[in-house]
């Protein structure tokens, strides 16, 4: 076979590429968008002698790109897809015995390798648009390198990309040749149109679309972060743009026919306005587009190991993405690219979109590695190694689901899950369900966006899905039947399970219980979430949450099903924790004890227990203090003062003086407080003596007698008064009336004279008049001004010119003086 290929920008790179793959088994091709690498390179490899009769496998990051690439190559051969060029993906397959170029989505490769480690019948694997750095792409390349190195040195590997550090990938492939194609894109005029910070992106996009449609000819491609923004923008544009312009959405949740329609040329005499997500950035050409408007936003998955949730987060697009989006305007003719931000903001964008492997849920990868016989994924050749914390979380989840053993080896359950080619939680649900068909249908709904509608209630979506007669829904139901059959049991159980009960098998940590506020829930993993009060689900006491959107406690439930408490108790009873908890009753100043049954952060039931006595009472008091804090104790003046004195000694002198902060005392309650309790639950009986004895027990015996000397409670003033010292601040403070210090020419100090007190000198009315840490300097300096001011205010008190030689007093002048 020797097809006549069109001349495209990448054509000049084909000779060195063919030479590299003839001389070695791998290469890297870097070519800009529109160069033609996706369609020309696989066709150019058909007649290479090293191919023999083996197939060329072309990997694409998305189904839309896979279908488009296969159809384009087939058209160049004057054939239909399924002949020389075919494609295979979930729910869609056009392949025959004649197929020699097979276009697949990236996730297919790992399954092929795990089913046949030698990849029999495959001559070459082409990783297209590798710069997107999907988890499936990175993992597929790591597995392919392992196969090539151990079993198939003749297997050709070619990594193709538009924006990529080719040298880094070449090093991973064993210092393989890097071939670059400059490309010949048409010129694109770059413009900027700033969006005010308070303007919604759909408002700014609709305004820009109206203006550009009026100013520029041709079709227009607008990039928005997600489906919601696309739908809102379309609503604003409806009826407000020229009549010959068709508004066409393009996002992942559309069925294949709708996606294909979006990339077809506009009919004669009409124009298209394509509102797309990042799905349109690479791999496809939308004929007729010469104007691009870029919102500058992308929606990326972010995995949270702490909650086991993957949420979609709207972020600024990378500079590489912005360049690729702009390049769409120059694919077939000179064009215009408008960016909805200021030009100087471009420098602040991240250079590239982060690789998915560093932020993704890795449970599927770890399971596949276990199938492959690799217990440690880091031993494979990844461009960016998987993070250790994410691997640990993945192993923990798989072990909890029974998919791997303690050593990371695949179990029988794990093998059954692996056959289903589903995310691990959903695979476990289908594999363990008594009603595998309903479980498989739910799994399809959760992995194929748009099926069954958009309701957050999975019961409703399941009913609509079963009634849907569209080709996509029919294909999805057939896939559900195949998944159920793969689970190895009858399609229908005698008792059909509810969606909520089935979802417990996938998301036991996402059981949600209603809080006091209507529509608000707390999940077993501790996260808060909410449902719009108008939703029927908001009336349910318990839900199982399959999808959340948003952050922290303000997250919105995007997909869930109601579940009964009985189902929760039946299926998750082994996860329940029965605890005895101590509560503080502030009115009675006593500790009460209750028994609670919990599922993670959810309290399912509780009952009050009789008041404990003796050692049980003491332990309950300690537990209540740990939960509610030290403030529930009665820190009267002697106890509070001793604590502050000891805290000052610890801060100034360190060990062995004990720390007195809340954390330290709470951590050591068993050491200092428990031995001095009296076996009762009343906190009123824990008085100053108990607290002081407890705190003193933390001080080594030989140090206890030094407390009074180093940190005295009072200062003996020259007047004969015993004035208390405050230890609240970093420096101890002595608040004293100035007349009580007359005759003192040395500054008061503590800690054997090493720490001067901060003097807060008071007027006869106990109001501050001066703060000093140098009493002699005060007498010699500003005393004269203070004396002048105070004599007029307090004429009945003594204000000598030389206070160093005056008699200290704690009373006013005697009568008659």
Secondary structure, DSSP 8 states (H G I E B T S, - for coil): --------TTHHHHHHHHHHHHHSSEEEEEE-TTSSHHHHHHHHTTT-GGGTT-EEEEEESSHHHHHHHHHHHHHHTT--TTSSEEEEETTEEE--TT--EEEEEHHHHHHHHHH-TT-TTEEEEEETTGGG--HHHHHHHHHHHHHHHHT-TT-EEEEEESS--HHHHHHHTTS-EEEEE------EEEEE----TTS-HHHHHHHHHHHHHHH--SEEEEE-SSHHHHHHHHHHHTTSS-TTEEEEEE-TTS-HHHHHHHHS---TT-EEEEEE-GGGSSS---TTEEEEEE--EEEEEEEETTTTEEEEEEEE--HHHHHHHHHGGGSSS-EEEEESS-GGGGGGS-SS---GGGTS--HHHHHHHHHHT-S-GGGS--SS---HHHHHHHHHHHHHTTSB-TTS-B-HHHHHHHTT-S-HHHHHHHHH-SSHHHHHHHHHHHHSTTTT-S-SBHHHHHHHHHH--SHHHHHHHHHHHHHHHHTTS-SS-SS---HHHHHTTT-GGGEEEE-SSTTEEEETTS-EEE--TTSGGGG-SEEEEEEEESSGGGEEEEEEEE--HHHHHHHHGGG-EEEEEEEEETTTTEEEEEEEEEETTEEEEEEEE----HHHHHHHHHHHHHHH-GGGS---HHHHHHHHHHHHHHHHH-TTS---SHHHHHHTHHHHTGGG--S-SBGGGS-HHHHHHHHHHTS-HHHHTTHHHHS-SEEE-TTS-EEEEE-SSSS-EEEEEGGGGTT--S--EETTTTEE-EEEEE-TTS-EEEEES-HHHHHHTTHHHHHHHHHHH-TTS---S-GGGS---SS---TT-
